[in-house]
Amino acid sequence: MGNNNNRYDDEFKAGAVKLLTEKGRPISLVAKDLGVLEPALRRWVRASTEPADAPAKRMAELEAENKKLKKDLEDANDTVKVLKKS
């Protein structure tokens, strides 16, 4: 069996997504009319709406949160040390 990973070019995918988003056609009808599977069409829509830098942005958010939590933990440990001394 052949590899169908690149069966549809980007222009075809963009046109299919446009039918869904701009024309408001149901995904089942668009998939049937174009001869593609609904899950593939859903992936194309999701890929077209996600910002390209979403994973990098999320990583930066997680790193900032981690840094804050480490600082909070350090402050809490300092408070415990002070309370133990008194």
Backbone as CSV, one residue per row, in Angstrom:
resi,resn,N_x,N_y,N_z,CA_x,CA_y,CA_z,C_x,C_y,C_z
1,MET,0.834,-1.178,0.000,0.000,0.000,0.000,0.875,1.235,0.000
2,GLY,0.429,2.267,-0.687,1.180,3.512,-0.792,1.002,4.392,0.424
3,ASN,1.850,5.377,0.508,1.792,6.339,1.592,0.885,7.490,1.172
4,ASN,-0.195,7.716,1.912,-1.158,8.756,1.572,-1.001,10.006,2.426
5,ASN,0.128,10.145,3.135,0.301,11.284,4.025,0.199,12.617,3.301
6,ASN,0.703,12.711,2.088,0.692,13.962,1.346,-0.222,13.869,0.132
7,ARG,-1.320,13.203,0.284,-2.230,12.984,-0.828,-2.877,14.290,-1.285
8,TYR,-3.131,15.196,-0.349,-3.789,16.456,-0.666,-2.812,17.604,-0.453
9,ASP,-2.751,18.512,-1.426,-1.841,19.642,-1.278,-2.472,20.714,-0.381
10,ASP,-1.659,21.688,0.003,-2.109,22.729,0.926,-3.257,23.553,0.350
11,GLU,-3.242,23.765,-0.940,-4.310,24.542,-1.586,-5.652,23.815,-1.474
12,PHE,-5.627,22.503,-1.669,-6.844,21.703,-1.547,-7.372,21.764,-0.118
13,LYS,-6.465,21.605,0.844,-6.859,21.642,2.255,-7.451,23.000,2.616
14,ALA,-6.817,24.074,2.145,-7.308,25.425,2.438,-8.699,25.636,1.842
15,GLY,-8.921,25.123,0.655,-10.235,25.235,0.028,-11.297,24.480,0.807
16,ALA,-10.943,23.310,1.296,-11.880,22.517,2.091,-12.219,23.236,3.390
17,VAL,-11.215,23.791,4.033,-11.433,24.530,5.285,-12.310,25.750,5.020
18,LYS,-12.088,26.409,3.901,-12.874,27.597,3.547,-14.351,27.233,3.387
19,LEU,-14.627,26.086,2.780,-16.013,25.636,2.633,-16.689,25.491,3.994
20,LEU,-15.930,25.048,4.963,-16.489,24.856,6.302,-16.631,26.169,7.055
21,THR,-15.571,26.960,7.055,-15.548,28.151,7.905,-16.295,29.330,7.303
22,GLU,-16.120,29.575,6.024,-16.745,30.747,5.411,-18.130,30.450,4.849
23,LYS,-18.301,29.276,4.314,-19.589,28.927,3.705,-20.535,28.289,4.716
24,GLY,-19.992,27.810,5.835,-20.821,27.224,6.881,-21.435,25.882,6.524
25,ARG,-20.817,25.174,5.614,-21.350,23.869,5.234,-21.003,22.833,6.304
26,PRO,-21.873,21.855,6.519,-21.594,20.803,7.505,-20.370,19.980,7.110
27,ILE,-19.609,19.588,8.105,-18.369,18.850,7.858,-18.642,17.523,7.153
28,SER,-19.747,16.881,7.503,-20.053,15.587,6.876,-20.291,15.740,5.371
29,LEU,-20.971,16.808,4.973,-21.233,17.018,3.548,-19.968,17.397,2.786
30,VAL,-19.163,18.265,3.380,-17.915,18.674,2.724,-17.005,17.465,2.557
31,ALA,-16.887,16.662,3.612,-16.035,15.473,3.544,-16.523,14.526,2.446
32,LYS,-17.815,14.311,2.398,-18.381,13.407,1.386,-18.167,13.966,-0.020
33,ASP,-18.444,15.259,-0.202,-18.292,15.881,-1.525,-16.850,15.838,-2.020
34,LEU,-15.912,16.009,-1.108,-14.501,16.052,-1.493,-13.835,14.679,-1.474
35,GLY,-14.517,13.692,-0.899,-13.948,12.352,-0.840,-12.838,12.207,0.188
36,VAL,-12.974,12.942,1.289,-11.989,12.833,2.373,-12.694,12.366,3.637
37,LEU,-11.927,11.854,4.559,-12.489,11.410,5.825,-12.734,12.609,6.737
38,GLU,-13.816,12.544,7.524,-14.138,13.644,8.434,-13.009,13.950,9.416
39,PRO,-12.359,12.931,10.017,-11.264,13.256,10.948,-10.132,14.040,10.287
40,ALA,-9.833,13.720,9.039,-8.783,14.463,8.326,-9.209,15.910,8.144
41,LEU,-10.445,16.110,7.771,-10.969,17.460,7.577,-10.950,18.244,8.888
42,ARG,-11.295,17.577,9.972,-11.246,18.239,11.292,-9.812,18.646,11.638
43,ARG,-8.841,17.790,11.332,-7.430,18.130,11.581,-7.015,19.351,10.774
44,TRP,-7.458,19.408,9.531,-7.103,20.552,8.682,-7.674,21.845,9.255
45,VAL,-8.907,21.777,9.750,-9.528,22.971,10.346,-8.756,23.388,11.585
46,ARG,-8.451,22.423,12.437,-7.712,22.721,13.670,-6.340,23.309,13.351
47,ALA,-5.666,22.733,12.381,-4.337,23.217,11.999,-4.402,24.629,11.429
48,SER,-5.496,24.949,10.762,-5.609,26.282,10.161,-5.965,27.345,11.191
49,THR,-6.533,26.939,12.321,-6.937,27.920,13.330,-5.929,28.055,14.453
50,GLU,-5.039,27.083,14.621,-4.008,27.167,15.659,-2.884,28.079,15.203
51,PRO,-2.458,28.978,16.072,-1.286,29.778,15.709,-0.059,28.878,15.581
52,ALA,0.807,29.204,14.672,1.996,28.381,14.435,2.918,28.355,15.644
53,ASP,2.896,29.418,16.437,3.793,29.496,17.587,3.137,29.034,18.888
54,ALA,1.978,28.364,18.809,1.261,27.935,20.007,2.114,27.054,20.926
55,PRO,2.822,26.035,20.429,3.635,25.213,21.331,4.743,26.009,22.020
56,ALA,5.391,26.901,21.306,6.461,27.709,21.905,5.892,28.652,22.949
57,LYS,4.733,29.224,22.667,4.084,30.134,23.623,3.699,29.376,24.887
58,ARG,3.138,28.196,24.724,2.732,27.385,25.880,3.947,27.004,26.716
59,MET,5.055,26.672,26.054,6.284,26.323,26.765,6.763,27.510,27.586
60,ALA,6.722,28.698,27.031,7.144,29.902,27.751,6.245,30.148,28.958
61,GLU,4.938,29.934,28.793,4.003,30.096,29.909,4.316,29.102,31.022
62,LEU,4.581,27.856,30.658,4.885,26.829,31.656,6.199,27.121,32.376
63,GLU,7.191,27.608,31.642,8.467,27.953,32.267,8.296,29.106,33.249
64,ALA,7.493,30.108,32.901,7.241,31.235,33.799,6.494,30.767,35.048
65,GLU,5.511,29.899,34.861,4.763,29.370,35.995,5.680,28.545,36.896
66,ASN,6.541,27.740,36.308,7.482,26.923,37.073,8.409,27.805,37.905
67,LYS,8.901,28.874,37.303,9.791,29.806,38.003,9.077,30.433,39.201
68,LYS,7.813,30.840,38.999,7.031,31.437,40.084,6.799,30.427,41.204
69,LEU,6.467,29.210,40.845,6.212,28.183,41.854,7.476,27.854,42.648
70,LYS,8.622,27.833,41.981,9.883,27.601,42.695,10.152,28.723,43.683
71,LYS,9.872,29.960,43.284,10.062,31.114,44.168,9.116,31.015,45.354
72,ASP,7.854,30.666,45.108,6.878,30.505,46.187,7.319,29.416,47.163
73,LEU,7.842,28.312,46.645,8.315,27.222,47.495,9.496,27.675,48.340
74,GLU,10.405,28.405,47.731,11.563,28.920,48.467,11.110,29.858,49.587
75,ASP,10.151,30.731,49.300,9.617,31.638,50.323,8.951,30.856,51.452
76,ALA,8.200,29.825,51.109,7.529,29.012,52.124,8.554,28.281,52.988
77,ASN,9.609,27.763,52.374,10.659,27.087,53.137,11.370,28.061,54.067
78,ASP,11.598,29.288,53.621,12.209,30.310,54.474,11.314,30.621,55.666
79,THR,10.015,30.693,55.438,9.065,30.956,56.519,9.091,29.822,57.534
80,VAL,9.149,28.596,57.065,9.207,27.439,57.963,10.473,27.492,58.810
81,LYS,11.596,27.840,58.211,12.857,27.941,58.952,12.760,28.988,60.052
82,VAL,12.164,30.127,59.736,12.016,31.203,60.727,11.115,30.741,61.860
83,LEU,10.029,30.078,61.546,9.100,29.613,62.569,9.729,28.528,63.447
84,LYS,10.580,27.693,62.885,11.244,26.655,63.671,12.225,27.258,64.661
85,LYS,12.847,28.373,64.291,13.819,29.020,65.164,13.146,29.727,66.332
86,SER,11.883,30.124,66.177,11.242,30.868,67.261,10.521,29.994,68.249
